[in-house]
Amino acid sequence: MSKVNSIISYTVLVIASIVSIFPFLWMIVSSTNRSADVTQGRLLPGSHFFDNLRNLLDTVDLVPALMNSAKISIFTTVLALLIASLAGYGFEIFQSKAKDIVFNILLLSMMIPFAALMVPLFRMFGKISPVAPFLGIDTLTAVVLPTVTTAFLIFFFRQSTKMFPKDILEAGRIDGLNELGIFFRIYVPTMKTTYAAGAIITFMASWNSYLWPLVVLQSPENQTIPLLISNLGSSYSPDFGVIMTAIVIATLPSALIFFIMQKHFVAGMMGSVK
Amino acid sequence: MKKYLALFLVSILLLAACSSGSKTEEASGDSKDTNEITVWAWDPNFNIKALEMAKEAYKAEDSELNVKIVENAQADIIQKLNTSLSSGTTKGLPNIVLIEDYRAQSFLQAYPDMFYELTDSFKAEEFADYKIAPTSLDGKNYGLPFDTGVTGLYFRTDYLEEAGYKVEDLKDMDWNKYIEIGKKVKETTGKHMLTLDPKDLGLIRTMIQSAGSWYLKEDGVTPNLAGNEALKEAFETYKAILDADLVKPVSDWSQFVAGFNSGDVATVPSGNWITASIKAEESQSGKWTVAAQPRLSNNPDSVNASNLGGSSWYVLNVPGKEKAAEFLGKTFGSNVDFYQELNTEIGAIGTYKPAAEGEAYKAADEFFGGQKVITDFAAMTEKIPQVNYGLHTYAIEDILAVEMQNYLKGKDIDKVLEDAQAQAEAQIK
């Protein structure tokens, strides 16, 4: 009986992994083929990867776009983790009557789609531009600021903090640490897995984000990777081999970060569910 | 109690978010260096290259002017323009922007103050007639016409000959003849005639424009579906083509391109801009010809010429607009030599009538068996009936794409168009 069960579960798992892996496989294979082969659905690796890469580097400024995406994603991730973990910690550890109301409002804000906020946000940055050009429209700061923390991330940290042993805090206070000291010296090191999970979520969202960078960045020097890929597909006769090569390159950083932090990520996600 | 309070606060937030952005501030436009203009366009192989050539050509006129060309995907340009214009923020907007003709009126009518009038910058009568309606508003020209979407019927001559027909048989034919040839081609070669994507009614659009009709009445806002004879016949023709089993179904652009690159289909009825994709498969050189698009069989107004896509240049009402208008007027607006270069370098066919007299337009193309393709396209361009694309081309097409499926399943054609009309009227207010 158990053998039958395991056969069934393995069959399901194998099918599920094929379904999840196939797009990646196709992406990688396509990056080595000519555009005409890609459109005809060729599944065998070809020998045109370096041609595609050369064409890609010839037609677009790949490296500056990668740098822009990296700057934005790293700043967003660092700031978001700092702010959201402080907030999540505060919401869980400190007692106040207003706390739950504030937190509920925060959660409700998750229901507002970004598309509804876009025009007012754009207007806001448009008004700031003449006064403070360094954070107005068409700056990387303008991309980072609205996403610098999210209600989801605060919620995520609050849930994880629920299983943080509160007695340690008391011990820290008795030993003379101030509140910030407790946070940075006790809380942060013990919550490493949560930070890793939060970092992956935030970095990926920021690296892949499209709509807001699209409207707020105007000059080509500030272009990010998703915008660059979108432009590659804009032609009447797009070169799919080149596009796939660009997508492979754009996927690498996310994949790398995910693989490095995978162990922590799984642990972090489990922790927040418990 | 808590819940109500939360709800109340969120409503205030939403209201605050919605109430802004009603008036336009002129002042927020930045003080740009007047010797620099910015242009937004899409497609590096076509529009962007055309701009770079225009920039070169303009150096003879004004070597001081720095033209900054920014590449954005078409959907991205629409998103950026809509966000900027609807929030009333001109900061970061370009001086010149390329807009597809089908969408032009929705921008011109929604933000009339934001576009700079070009009536005096070029002579409208020197351009193909059908380009003028979509690019102007209230008798004033706002867009300078660029490329034509003149349609042709690309045909594999080897399949055609195998089926016992000659290229001359394709001359000025109607869709019934097309189906007749298609059946023969299918029989002898086993190849499908064309690819169709059920979501994209481009073929229907070209059919009705060939008869001078459109989804909307001449005012550009009233849906013109129920009782539209051209549309009815287009639907019937579409069904007849499917019923004759001539269609290889596809679901996206890459499959469409693969359809003809792989030799699976015998014809491509499309805009002339598809030439580059057809020629990409070099092994098929000499095996193609371009005929005029078939006309509707029972509609006396229908001609053997139509249009699919095509765009025009617009100048935004921001600092630098005079320079931008002059740049457009002296290049795309009047320079015959420049159009010859455009044609030789990137295969672009403009809608500027005097350009057709130039040498490049008369060149023979070996890929098409020595046919003077550009001359033929230019001649067809002048025959395209003028229609007002109005405001809602794509909104109506979404409705029609669904109703088309109902029709193919057996729903009565008059009922189909009446239902589509009712939905369109409800949606477009």
Interface residues (C-beta under 8 A of the other chain):
Chain A: S35 A36 V38 T39 Q40 G41 T59 D100 I101 N104 I105 L108 S109 M111 I112 A116 L117 M118 V119 P120 F122 R123 G126 K127 S129 P130 G136 I137 D138 L211 L214 V215 Q218 S219 P220 L227 S230 N231 G233 S234 S235 Y236 S237 P238 F240
Chain B: K2 K3 L5 A6 L7 L9 V10 L13 L14 A16 A17 S20 G21 S28 D30 W42 D43 P44 N45 F46 V70 E71 N72 A73 Q74 A75 D76 Q79 K80 T83 S84 S86 S87 G88 T89 K91 G92 L93 P94 W253 S254 Q255 V257 A258 N261 S262 W273 I274 A276 S277 A280 E281
